[in-house]
């Protein structure tokens, strides 16, 4: 038997990956082929057509387009990145984000100096809507209103009344603004559209909508939102319309990433039913602003568009919009006036510790001998000086731009303080208990107070209630699978981040915008006695909140209440008793604190489960450490 050679042969089913894109370079006779698995193959056509190189890819980064530019190879895809390849090392050389969403095609210009991309913007287009309304509630967030104190009418400074206000947007959950709190003066107007798939001009632009006034009133506020067309044909529309525009309000989707907006007109305008009016919106790179004019084509051709509003009175720089609403709250003002009336005497020397407060004006009108006020900034001081001037208060009130711990008896005319007062309000406060800064000021001022000094408020208490949120829980809930995409890796990353201490702290939220139901009774968890100085040792408090209503407990809400006198209390949280169903009515002027539980608890409402709490007030930092747990009893 002769010699022979045996070859071992293996057979396998070759499954070529689909071709996603191709690009031919005529100068080098090379064809680039992009496969479905992300690999790029280079074929040489110069010599009998063979595969010359393979650049490995990633299946999760599919390529949709290839382009040769002077021997350099580029790719692009749905990730929105443009990648150049190193044809020697057979790997990506670098990538750049195109910032235009998914890229479907790329091409170079004839000089091969520029690379153009074909993107699909998502969302594709936006349409902006607006409605003119009269609203005492909303207008009170932009203008200081006159108020009555002891039968005397206090007026806002003329400069404040004439000021067009700040140009910054006021974005809120309009779904939580009851239609009963505003009067629509116009139909819903389509103002303009933005096509995100095209370059947007940075030049100033204006758009107008003509309408006939539906009823008479004062044009004060413009409510605005947009619809997003997610695809070029507009088959998928994401609307930001408030819930009260829906036939069935409970079916309205929750929107928080894009909310609705409130814009304040530069001045209120009298509107008569049947008037032909023109609502104009202007915008630049940063802002939108609205104006109202009588409809006249001749006027529109000759009049210059209204300029962007800017604050000239300082009030809109010192006071936030919720602060304007707080100062205009007549019920709240009456509480402070009644409290001051009950403690002031003819020889009273008052010292106010709050930022940009009207308490010094109230105390003077109620007959205090002398009133001093500590202001945190020169701008705040100048604003209160305007208020004093507008009401012909030339003496009796002295504003001091001094910190409490720097104040001396010489600054007070060698007198001692008989009434130390505060709202308290401080512009730097983020969480409700940050206003305990008033307590530290009271401690620093103890050497300047009379032995029988009256402290107003005399105490504060931290309140807590277990709640079920209607929608706010979504900001902490895992997504799982969303529209067919597995988002669990992101969920796990977020969950790991919650292990840090910072994530186990309360965060500020305006709960009037985020409805919730109380599943327990509210409780005063801690009390702070302002008649005494800040203690040197921590204050501890423990307790529990039995769950007496059915629902899913996702967290707890916290707020401060201030005891002005024995029978007058001002709340920065609940403004009315909790209803039998657990409905809560929250203050619009201050943010409350929310502590989210690690795991929601389904309450049966029989009181057999409870939220346990533990608080520690740290005098050195002024912070409150807290911990919550929930379990069956």
ZIMOKA-V247347 format. One line per field, one symbol per residue. phi: phi as a letter, one per 40 degrees, with the letter a starting at -180 (. if undefined). psi: psi as a letter, one per 40 degrees, with the letter a starting at -180 (. if undefined). burial: I if it has 16 or more other C-alpha atoms within 10 Angstrom, else O. A space follows every 10 residues. Layout:
phi: ???
psi: ???
burial: ???
This chain:
phi: .ccabbbcbb baccbccccb aaabbccbfb bcbccccgcb bbbcccbgfb ccabbdbbcc bccbabacbf gcbbbaaccg bbbbbccccf accabbccfb gdbbababcc cfbbbbbbbb cbccabbcba acbbaccccc cbbcccabbf gbccbccdcc ccccgccccb caccccccdc cabcbbccbc cabbcccbdc cccdbbbbbc abdcacibcb bbcaabbbcc bdcgcbbbcb dcccccdbcc ccccbbcbbc bbbbcdacbc bbdgccbbcb bbabcbbbab abbccacccc cbccccccca cbbgccccbc cccdcccccc ccdccccccc dcbcbcccbb bbbacfccdd cccccchcca bbbcbcaccc cccccccccc bfccagbbcb cbcdcbcbcc cbggbbccbc baccbbcccb bdccccddcc cdcccdcbbc dbdbbbccab bcbaacbbcc bcdccbcccg bbfgccbcdc dccccccccc cdcbbcbcac cccbdabccb ccaccabbcc cbccccbcbb abaabccbbc ibcbibbbab bbccbcbbbb bcbcbadccc cgcbbbcccb ccbbbcccbc bcccgcgcba ccbabbcccc bgcbcaabab acc
psi: hiiihhhhhh iihhgiiihd iihhhddefh hhhhideeih hhhhedgfgi hdihhiahde giheiihhhf eihiiiaeee ihhiihedef ihdiihhefe aihdiiiiid efeihiihih hhidiihhii hhihhdddde edhhiiihhf ehhhiiiddd deheaieiig higddehhde eihheiihhh diihheeihh heihiiiihi ihhdiiahhd ihhiiihhhd idefdhhhie hideeidhde ehihhddhai ihhhidiihh hhheihihhh hiiaddiiii ihiihhdddd ddhiihihii heeededdhi dddddddehd dddddddddd deeiidehhi hhgihfiedd dddddeeidh hihhheiddd dddddddddd ffgeiehhhh giideehidd deffiihdhh iidihheehd idedeedddd ddddedeeii dfihhhieii ihiiihihid ddddeeiidb hhfehheddd dddddddeei ddefiiihhg edegiihhei iiihdihhhe eiihidiihi hiaighheii ihheaiiiii hhhdadehih hebheiihid eeiihihedi iiihhhidhi hhheeeeeii hhihihhhdd eeihiiiiih ii.
burial: OOOOOOOOOO OOOOOOOOII IIIIIOOOOI IIIIIIIIII IIIIIOOOOO OOOIIOIOOO IIIIIIIIIO OOIIIIIIII IIIIIOIOOO OIOOOOOOOI IIIIIIIOOO OOOOOOIIII IIIIIIIIII IIIIIOOIII IIIIIOIOIO OOOIIIIOII IOIIIIIOOO IIIIIOIOOO OIIIIIOOII IIOOOIIOOO OOOOOIOIII IIIIOIIIII IIIIIIIIII OOOOOOIIII IIIIOOOOOO OIOIIOOOII IIIIIIIIOO IIOOOOIIII IIIOOOOIII IIOOIOOOOO OOOOIOOIII IOIIIIIIII IIIIIIIIIO OOIOIIIIII IOOIOOOIII IIIIIIIIII IIIIIIIIII IIIIIIOOII IIIIIIIIOI OOOOOIIIII IIOIOOIOOO OIOOOIIIII IIIIIIOOOI IIIIIIIIII IIIIIIOIIO OOIIIIIIII IIIIIIIIIO OIIOOOOOOO OOOOOOOOOO IOOOIOOOOO OOOIOIIIII IIIIIIIIII IIIIIIIIII IOIIOOOOOO OOOIIIIIII IIIIIIIIII IIIIIOOOII IIIIOOOIOO OIIIIIIIII IIIIIIIIOO IOIOIOIOII IOIOIIIIOO OIOIOIOIOI OOO
